Amino acid sequence: MNSDEMRGRQASVDGFAHEHIAAGILMKKYQNVSLVDLPLSPYDVIVVFKKEDGSEDIIRAQVKTAKTSISFTGGTRGGVDRVYKSGVKVYTQSTKTSDVVIGLTPLSNNSFELYFVPTVLIEELNQKSISINRIQALKNNYEIFERCKDRDFVTKKCKEYGIL
């Protein structure tokens, strides 16, 4: 196996592991969390919140490995296996596809940071990725995560943070 193939395999393993790690971190905090076992879904994790009236609110999250930046695109493959037969096309995350993109940054084997980027912010930014240096205020910001669908709140806070 050549080194490009090994790097591609490791990136794939890391991606799946990071989905599980993010789900585990969220499960410790919110309990009702699940990985989505739908290979063509534009999101990886769902978190279910009970509202005061007894109904449920669901947050759909896409998990991305984030070393220096977070990509907001999906539907592509890297490495040697770039041929698609499923008809999936490249897309940018939006409120139609998910509610939040979670950038997971591995600090060590047992330590991780989560960057919560609401798709309402992605729509406002109108770009395909963002440097994690620019969104430090979103690191482990669970208030942003919990209110990721509230466009007014997210926009106001991201202006305060200097992201918008």
C-alpha positions as CSV (number, residue, x, y, z in Angstrom):
1,M,0.0,0.0,0.0
2,N,1.5,3.4,-1.0
3,S,1.7,6.4,1.3
4,D,-1.1,8.3,-0.4
5,E,-3.4,5.3,0.1
6,M,-2.4,5.0,3.7
7,R,-3.0,8.8,4.3
8,G,-6.5,8.4,2.7
9,R,-7.4,5.4,4.8
10,Q,-6.2,7.2,8.0
11,A,-8.2,10.4,7.1
12,S,-11.3,8.2,6.6
13,V,-10.8,6.4,9.9
14,D,-10.2,9.8,11.7
15,G,-13.4,11.2,10.2
16,F,-15.5,8.3,11.5
17,A,-13.8,8.3,14.8
18,H,-14.4,12.1,15.2
19,E,-18.1,11.6,14.5
20,H,-18.2,9.1,17.4
21,I,-16.1,11.3,19.7
22,A,-18.3,14.4,19.0
23,A,-21.4,12.3,19.6
24,G,-20.0,11.0,22.9
25,I,-19.1,14.5,24.1
26,L,-22.5,15.7,23.3
27,M,-24.1,12.7,24.8
28,K,-22.4,13.3,28.1
29,K,-23.9,16.8,28.2
30,Y,-27.3,16.3,26.5
31,Q,-28.0,12.6,26.9
32,N,-30.4,12.1,23.9
33,V,-27.9,12.0,21.1
34,S,-27.4,9.6,18.2
35,L,-25.2,9.0,15.3
36,V,-27.1,9.0,12.0
37,D,-26.6,5.8,10.1
38,L,-27.7,7.1,6.8
39,P,-24.7,7.2,4.4
40,L,-26.2,9.9,2.1
41,S,-27.4,12.2,4.9
42,P,-25.9,15.6,5.0
43,Y,-25.6,15.4,8.8
44,D,-23.9,12.9,11.1
45,V,-25.4,13.4,14.6
46,I,-28.8,14.4,16.0
47,V,-29.5,15.9,19.4
48,V,-33.0,15.8,20.7
49,F,-34.2,18.4,23.2
50,K,-37.5,18.2,25.1
51,K,-39.4,21.5,25.0
52,E,-41.5,22.8,27.9
53,D,-44.7,21.9,26.0
54,G,-43.5,18.2,25.7
55,S,-42.7,18.5,22.0
56,E,-39.2,17.8,20.7
57,D,-36.6,20.0,19.0
58,I,-33.9,18.3,17.0
59,I,-30.5,19.7,16.1
60,R,-28.9,18.1,13.0
61,A,-25.1,18.3,13.2
62,Q,-22.4,17.7,10.6
63,V,-19.0,16.8,12.1
64,K,-15.8,17.9,10.4
65,T,-12.2,17.3,11.4
66,A,-10.7,20.8,11.9
67,K,-7.0,21.2,12.2
68,T,-6.6,24.7,10.8
69,S,-10.0,25.3,9.2
70,I,-13.5,23.9,9.0
71,S,-14.9,23.0,5.6
72,F,-18.6,23.7,5.0
73,T,-18.8,21.5,1.9
74,G,-20.0,17.9,1.5
75,G,-20.6,15.3,-1.2
76,T,-16.9,14.9,-2.2
77,R,-14.3,12.2,-1.6
78,G,-10.6,12.6,-1.2
79,G,-7.9,10.1,-1.9
80,V,-7.8,7.5,-4.6
81,D,-11.5,6.7,-4.5
82,R,-12.9,9.9,-6.1
83,V,-15.4,8.3,-8.5
84,Y,-19.0,8.6,-7.4
85,K,-21.7,6.3,-8.6
86,S,-24.4,7.4,-6.1
87,G,-25.3,10.7,-7.8
88,V,-24.4,12.8,-4.8
89,K,-23.1,16.2,-5.8
90,V,-20.9,18.7,-4.0
91,Y,-23.0,21.1,-1.7
92,T,-22.4,23.7,0.9
93,Q,-24.0,23.2,4.3
94,S,-27.1,25.4,4.8
95,T,-30.2,25.5,7.0
96,K,-31.7,23.1,4.4
97,T,-29.1,20.4,5.0
98,S,-28.2,20.7,8.8
99,D,-28.4,23.1,11.7
100,V,-24.8,23.2,12.8
101,V,-21.3,22.2,11.6
102,I,-19.1,20.9,14.4
103,G,-15.4,21.3,13.8
104,L,-13.6,18.8,16.0
105,T,-9.9,19.7,16.7
106,P,-7.8,16.9,18.2
107,L,-5.4,18.3,20.7
108,S,-4.0,14.9,21.8
109,N,-5.3,11.3,21.9
110,N,-7.7,12.1,24.7
111,S,-8.4,15.8,24.3
112,F,-10.6,17.6,21.8
113,E,-12.1,21.0,21.1
114,L,-15.5,21.5,19.4
115,Y,-16.2,24.6,17.3
116,F,-20.0,25.1,16.8
117,V,-20.7,26.9,13.5
118,P,-24.5,27.3,12.9
119,T,-25.6,27.0,9.3
120,V,-27.4,30.3,9.7
121,L,-23.9,31.8,10.1
122,I,-22.6,29.8,7.1
123,E,-25.3,31.3,5.0
124,E,-24.4,34.8,6.2
125,L,-20.7,34.2,5.5
126,N,-21.3,32.8,2.1
127,Q,-18.0,30.9,1.9
128,K,-16.8,27.3,1.7
129,S,-14.7,27.2,4.9
130,I,-13.4,29.2,7.8
131,S,-10.1,29.4,9.7
132,I,-10.5,28.2,13.3
133,N,-8.4,31.3,14.3
134,R,-11.3,33.5,13.1
135,I,-14.0,31.6,15.2
136,Q,-12.3,31.1,18.6
137,A,-15.4,32.5,20.3
138,L,-17.4,29.5,18.9
139,K,-15.0,27.0,20.6
140,N,-16.9,24.9,23.1
141,N,-19.6,27.6,23.0
142,Y,-22.7,25.5,24.0
143,E,-25.0,28.5,24.1
144,I,-24.4,29.0,20.3
145,F,-24.9,25.2,19.8
146,E,-28.2,25.2,21.7
147,R,-29.5,28.3,19.9
148,C,-28.0,27.5,16.5
149,K,-31.4,27.8,14.7
150,D,-32.1,31.3,16.1
151,R,-30.8,33.5,13.3
152,D,-31.2,36.8,15.2
153,F,-29.3,35.4,18.2
154,V,-26.5,33.9,16.1
155,T,-26.1,37.0,14.0
156,K,-26.0,39.3,17.0
157,K,-23.5,37.2,18.8
158,C,-21.2,36.7,15.8
159,K,-21.2,40.4,15.2
160,E,-20.1,40.9,18.9
161,Y,-17.4,38.2,18.4
162,G,-16.1,39.9,15.2
163,I,-17.0,37.0,13.0
164,L,-19.5,39.0,10.9
